[in-house]
């Protein structure tokens, strides 16, 4: 068995509070929990994201064991009113409609400390994406500034913001470079900010995924704020084979049993607290599509105009970027089919016990939009050690 170093999923003894803006399914929150933070509030404006988040997290416990997740899922399915639970972490809300005082009041009402140590989040990024039209006036671009507004009003010691790589060269409607504008805004807020483009494959995630991360530190919190981006240790490269080789062929019903023992340390780790597979559901392809998929070489796309969709994965390399593309995030390295939501989740470093209680197409969107939890943990640990200990 190939040796791959994976740190245990344990929380440190220190208790620091974080909130997650634009939380999505909860990839960033999960990594922050693993790094030792208590994520006490998560906000998003997407029903499926809120439902997924609250299936997997509890205010009192944090990330839940699989049996508790299944109980919450069953309870949600039986409750047709969609009412929230007392220990829900995620709340559906439009960020434009709230402010820091609203968040503090909400925390107080839940008997939580209204002072937040860290604010994290990934504002929707379609307006900055290299794959889109990169329209400076796209209204979704404004959510970056809404994120910073909440930071200004809450005054956390540190903030972490994620976005697409295209943000690095994006322009505001006035023609200013967006990262430099973010730096200018943050300096007026008395935050020192640094940023870097990170490839997740260098930090334990079996996927070549480049995203820009901004870290800001309140100058009033420490007189020795580093002017460099948090130091992340590079990890051994994990391949598609390391991540997926133990999985059986997908089924049209779930859950399904594992068909083999784990073959790598990554597989051992990702199967923690999981005895069966969920969301490993097959796609029904037309016969002509199956014929074409059988002919694909490793790394070859079925359609030349799709960069990261309908493209065959390569066993001995990390995956290309996982994102929802026409319900076809990638083609299996050997089989004539697209990969399943569970395979996508593994390539994003979501454990097998993480549930996505929504239709398959929505699962793919939630997974593709997420910050890989293992990368989030690396960032969380670095933030903890460099700025907060």
N, C-alpha and C positions, 0 to 999 in steps of 0.2 A: 504493500500500500504506500503510495506516495505521501511524504510528510508535508503537511501544510499547517502552518501555525495559525490557529484561530483562538482569540481570547475568549474566555468564558463569558456567558451572558449574566453577569452579576453586577449589582449596583454597589457603588462605594458607600461608605458610611456617611459621608457628608450629605447634608440635605439643602439643596439650593433649588429655588423655584424658577420655573420657566413657563412661558406661554408660547403657543404656536399659532401664528397668524397664517391664513390660507393653508390650513393643515392638510387638506386632501385626505388620503387614506391613513396617513400617520407615519410615513417612513422617517421623517425628520424627528418626530416625537419619540419613536421607538429607539432610535439611535441615541437620543439625549437621555432617555431612561437608562439605557445600558451604560452610558457614561457616568451616571450617578445623579442626574437631575430629577426632580419631581415636576413633571409637566402637569400643571394644575388647571389649565384652560386651553382649549383649542377652538379656533373659529374658522368657519368657511361658509360659503353661500351656496353649496351644492348638496342637495339632499342625500345623494348616494355616498358622498364623502363623509357626511355626518353619521350616517347609518353604519358605514364600515368602521369608522373610528370608534364609535361607541360600542360596537360589537367586540372590539379587541382590547379596549382600555377601560379601566375603572378609576374613578377619582381616588378611592381609598387604597387600591392595590397597585395601580399602574397597568402594565401589560398583563393580561389574564392568561391562565392556563386554558388548554383547549376545552376541557369539560365545561368551564365557566363560560367560554365563548359560545359554545353550542347551546347552553341554557339561555343566554341572552338572545341568541339568534331565534330560538324557538319562541321565546317570550315576545320578541318583536313581530314575528310572523302571526302570532295569535292576537296581538293588539292592533286592531285595524285603525285606531285613532291616531297612531303615530306619536303618542304622548311620550315625553322624556322621562328618564329615570332619575332618581335622586343622586346617583353617583355617576351620571353622565359627565364626561369631560368636554366633549365637543358640542358646540352650540351653533345653529344656523343663524347667520347674521351678515348683513352687508357692511363691510368695513367702513364704507363712506358714511354710514348712519350712526356710528358710535365714536366715543372718545375715551381718553384715559380714565376719566372719572367714572364712566359707565363700567369699565372693566374693574376698577377698584371696588366699586359698590357691589358688583357681582361676586367678587372674591370674598368680601366681608360677609355677604349674605350666606356664603357657604362656609363660614368660620375659617377662612384662609387669610393668611397675611397678605395685605394689599400691596406690599412692596415686592416687586419682581426683580430677580437677579439677572435673568437672561430673556430676551425676546428673540424668537427664531421664526423663520417663515420663508416661503417661496412665492411671491406675488405672481399671478398668471402672466405668462411671458409671450403670448402669441404675437404681440406687436413688435417684439424685438427679435423673434426667431429668424435665423438665416433661411429657413424653409418658407417663410411667409413673405409678405410684401414689404415688411420693415417700414411701416407707415409711422412717422414720428407723431402723428396726430391720433393714432389708435387709442381709444379711450382706456383700453386695458393697460397701456403704458403708465397711466396715472396711478395705478395701484402701488407702484414702487414708492411714490411720494406719500401715499396714504400709509404705507408701512412705516416710513420714517416719521410721519406725523404722530403715530401711536407711540413710537419710541421716544419722541420728544416729550410727550405728555406723561409717559410712565417712568422715564428716567431709569431704565435698567442699567446695571453695571456694564453689561456687554450685550450687543446684538449680533445675530448671524442671519444674513439674507442670501438666498440662493436664486439664481436665474440662469437663463440660457447663455451659452457662450457668445451669441450675437450681441448681447448687451454691451460687451467690451468695446465695440465699434459703433454702437447706435448713437443717434443724435436726438436731441430734444427738438421741439418745433422751432426753437430759436436758433438751431444749428450747433448747439454746444454738445461736446462729448458727454455721454450720460455718466460714466464712472467719475469723471472730473466734476460734474455737476453734483453728484452724490457726495463726493468729498467736500465740496464747497458748502453744501447744505449741512452736512454733519459737523463741520468745523464751527459753523454758526451756532450749533446746538451744544458746543463744547465736547464733541466726540472726535477722537482720532480714528480714522478709518483706513483700512488696507484691504486690498482685494487680490484675488488670484484665480486663474483658471485651473481647475483640478480635473485630472483624468481618474475616474473611479477605479479603473483596472490596476492602478498602482497602489491601491489602498485596500486590497482584499476583496474587491467586487469583481465577479467574472464578466466584466462588461466594459468596453471602451466607451466611456460616457464623459464628455467634457462639459463642465458647467462652471460658471463664475460664482464665487462666493465672496461676500463682503463681511468683514468683521469690524465692528465699531466698539470702542471702549470709552466710557465716560471719564474725561480728564479729572473730574472731581473725585472719582473713586480711587485713583492711584496717581502718584506723582511720577511714576516710572512706567508709563505706558509704552510698550514696545512699538516701534515704528515699522516692524516687519510682520508679515502674515504669520499666523500660527504655524509652528513647525510640525509637519506631519511626517511620520515615519513611513517610508515605502515598504510595502509588503510583497511577499512572493506572488507572482502572477498566478491567477487561478483561471483555468480554461473552461470552456463549455463542457468538456468531458468531465472535469473535476466536479462540475455543478450538476450535470444531468444524467450521467451514465447509469445510475442505479434505477432510473424511473422505468416503469413498465409502459407498454403502448397505451395510449389514452383510451378512455371508455366513453360511452354515451350516457352513462349514469354514474352517480357518486354517492358515497365515497368508494374508492377502490383500494385494495390492499397493496402494500409494497410487494414487489416480486423478487427482490434481491436484497442482500445485506448492503450497507453503505460501503463504497469502494474507496472513498477519500475522507480525510478529516473534515472537509467542507460539508460533505454529505452527512457525516455523523452529527455535526453541529446543527445543520439546518433541519434535521429530523428530530431534534430535541422536543419532547412532549408531543410527539405525533406518531400514531400507529396506523393511520390510513391517510389516503390522499384525497384532498378536496380541490375542485376547480381544475382537475386534470382531464378536461373534457375535449373529445375529438371534434374536429370540424368536418362537416360533410362536403367533400369536394366533388365537383362534376368529373366524370370519367376523363374528359379531355384535359382538365387541369391536372389530374393525377398523372396522366401520361407525360405532360410537360414537366411536372415536378420531378419525375423519375430521372429526367435527362439533365437536371441541373448539376453543375460542378460545384465543389465547395467555394463559397464566396461569390457565386454567380447569382444575379437577380433574375427573376422570371420576366420582369418588365424593365427595360433599360432606364425608363424615366422615373422609376422609384428607387431612391437611394437606399433606404433602410426598410423596405417592405418587400415581401415575396423574395427574399434573398436567403440563400442557403448558408446556415451557420457552419463554422469549421470546428471540428472537435478539439483541436490542439491550440486554439487561440481563444482569447476572451471574445465574447459576443460583441457585435456592433451595437450601437445605441438602441436600447429597448424603448420603443414608443408605439403608441397605437396608430397603426397605419392601415386603413382600409380593412380592419379586422385581420390583418396579416403581419404581425410584428417580425416574423422571420420564419424560414423553412428549416425543419429538423435536419441535422447533419446527415442522416441516412434515409429516413423514411419520407415518402412522398406526401407530406402534409405540413401545414403551418404549426408552429409550436403552441402549446396550450397556455392559458393564463397561469397555471402553476409553474410551468417551465419559465415563463416570463418573470414570475415572482422570484424564482430561485436566482435568475440572472440579475435581479435587482437586490438580492440578499434578504428578501422577506422569508422568515422561517415557514416551514410547511404548516405550522399551526396557526398562521395568520389567515383569517377568513375574509372573503369579499362577498357579502350578502346582496348581490345585485346581478343583473343579467351579464352574460359573457362579454358583450361588447363594452359594457360599462366597466367591468373588471379590468379589461385591457387598458382603458383610458386611465383608470385610477393607478394602475401599476406603472404605466408609461410616464405618468406625470410626477411620480414620487421621487423624493431624494432617497437613494439607496441607504437603508438603515445602517449598514456597516460603515459606510463613509460618514454618515451623520455621527456615529459613535466616535470615529477617529477625530472629527472636528470638535465634538463635545469634550472629549478627554483633553485635547490640546488647549481648548479655551479654559477648562477647569485648571489645568496645571500652570498655564502661563499668566492668567489674569485673576484667578479667584482663590487660589490657595496661598 
